Amino acid sequence: MRFRLTRLMMWMGLAAAATYFFDPDRGEQRRKDLRKRVDKMRKVGEKAKLQAGL
């Protein structure tokens, strides 16, 4: 029973995230913002990697 509840909660969370990002009114802007944040984090990670000498 515990795993059933865990699985249900996981699917509910995934559905909520999909609804948030694929919203017809504001979803496109949210996806653009997410892409910008991911690109920024990637650049910061690459810079830190170079500074660490890896």
SERO-4910 file (N, C-alpha, C, O; in steps of 0.05 Angstrom, whole numbers):
BEGIN
 pado doro    nc1    nc2    nc3   cac1   cac2   cac3    cc1    cc2    cc3    oc1    oc2    oc3
  Met    A     17    -24      0      0      0      0     17     25      0     10     45    -12
  Arg    A     40     24     14     57     47     15     68     54    -13     70     78    -20
  Phe    A     75     34    -28     86     39    -55     65     50    -73     70     67    -91
  Arg    A     40     42    -70     18     52    -86     14     82    -81     10     97   -100
  Leu    A     15     90    -56     12    118    -49     36    134    -60     32    156    -71
  Thr    A     60    123    -58     84    137    -69     82    140    -99     88    162   -109
  Arg    A     73    120   -112     70    121   -142     49    141   -149     52    157   -168
  Leu    A     27    141   -135      5    161   -140     15    189   -136     10    207   -153
  Met    A     30    194   -115     41    221   -110     60    229   -132     61    252   -140
  Met    A     77    210   -141     96    216   -163     81    224   -188     88    244   -201
  Trp    A     60    209   -196     45    216   -220     30    242   -217     28    257   -237
  Met    A     20    248   -193      7    273   -189     26    297   -192     19    317   -204
  Gly    A     51    293   -182     71    314   -185     79    318   -214     82    341   -223
  Leu    A     82    296   -229     89    298   -257     67    311   -273     72    327   -291
  Ala    A     42    305   -267     19    317   -280     18    347   -274     12    363   -292
  Ala    A     23    354   -250     23    383   -242     45    398   -257     41    420   -267
  Ala    A     69    386   -259     91    399   -274     85    402   -303     90    423   -315
  Ala    A     73    381   -315     66    382   -343     45    404   -348     46    419   -367
  Thr    A     25    405   -330      4    426   -333     16    453   -331      8    472   -345
  Tyr    A     35    457   -313     48    483   -308     63    492   -333     61    515   -342
  Phe    A     79    474   -345     95    481   -368     80    481   -394     89    495   -413
  Phe    A     59    466   -397     44    465   -422     18    481   -421      0    477   -438
  Asp    A     17    500   -403     -6    518   -401     -8    534   -426     12    546   -435
  Pro    A    -31    535   -439    -33    550   -465    -29    580   -462    -20    592   -482
  Asp    A    -34    591   -439    -31    620   -436     -3    629   -430      8    647   -443
  Arg    A     10    616   -410     36    625   -401     58    604   -403     80    609   -395
  Gly    A     51    581   -414     71    559   -416     95    566   -432    118    558   -425
  Glu    A     92    579   -455    115    586   -472    135    603   -457    159    598   -459
  Gln    A    125    623   -443    143    641   -428    157    626   -406    181    630   -401
  Arg    A    143    608   -393    155    592   -371    177    574   -382    198    570   -370
  Arg    A    172    562   -406    192    545   -418    217    561   -426    239    552   -424
  Lys    A    212    585   -437    235    603   -444    251    610   -420    276    609   -420
  Asp    A    238    617   -398    252    623   -373    268    600   -363    290    603   -353
  Leu    A    256    576   -364    270    552   -355    295    546   -372    316    539   -362
  Arg    A    292    550   -399    315    546   -416    337    565   -410    361    558   -410
  Lys    A    330    591   -405    350    611   -398    365    603   -372    389    605   -370
  Arg    A    349    594   -352    362    587   -326    380    563   -329    402    562   -318
  Val    A    372    543   -345    388    519   -349    414    527   -364    435    517   -357
  Asp    A    412    544   -384    436    553   -399    455    568   -380    479    564   -382
  Lys    A    444    585   -363    460    600   -345    474    582   -325    498    585   -320
  Met    A    460    562   -315    472    543   -296    494    527   -310    515    521   -298
  Arg    A    489    519   -335    509    504   -350    535    520   -354    557    510   -351
  Lys    A    532    546   -361    555    563   -365    571    566   -339    595    566   -339
  Val    A    556    570   -317    570    573   -291    584    547   -284    607    548   -273
  Gly    A    572    525   -290    585    499   -284    610    495   -300    630    485   -290
  Glu    A    609    502   -326    633    500   -343    655    518   -334    679    511   -334
  Lys    A    648    543   -326    668    562   -316    681    551   -290    705    553   -287
  Ala    A    665    540   -272    676    529   -247    694    505   -253    714    501   -239
  Lys    A    686    490   -272    702    466   -280    730    475   -290    750    463   -284
  Leu    A    730    496   -307    755    506   -318    773    518   -295    797    514   -295
  Gln    A    760    532   -277    775    544   -255    787    523   -237    808    527   -225
  Ala    A    773    501   -234    783    479   -217    804    462   -231    818    446   -218
  Gly    A    807    466   -257    828    452   -272    820    424   -279    837    406   -282
  Leu    A    794    419   -282    785    392   -289    781    389   -319    773    368   -328
***
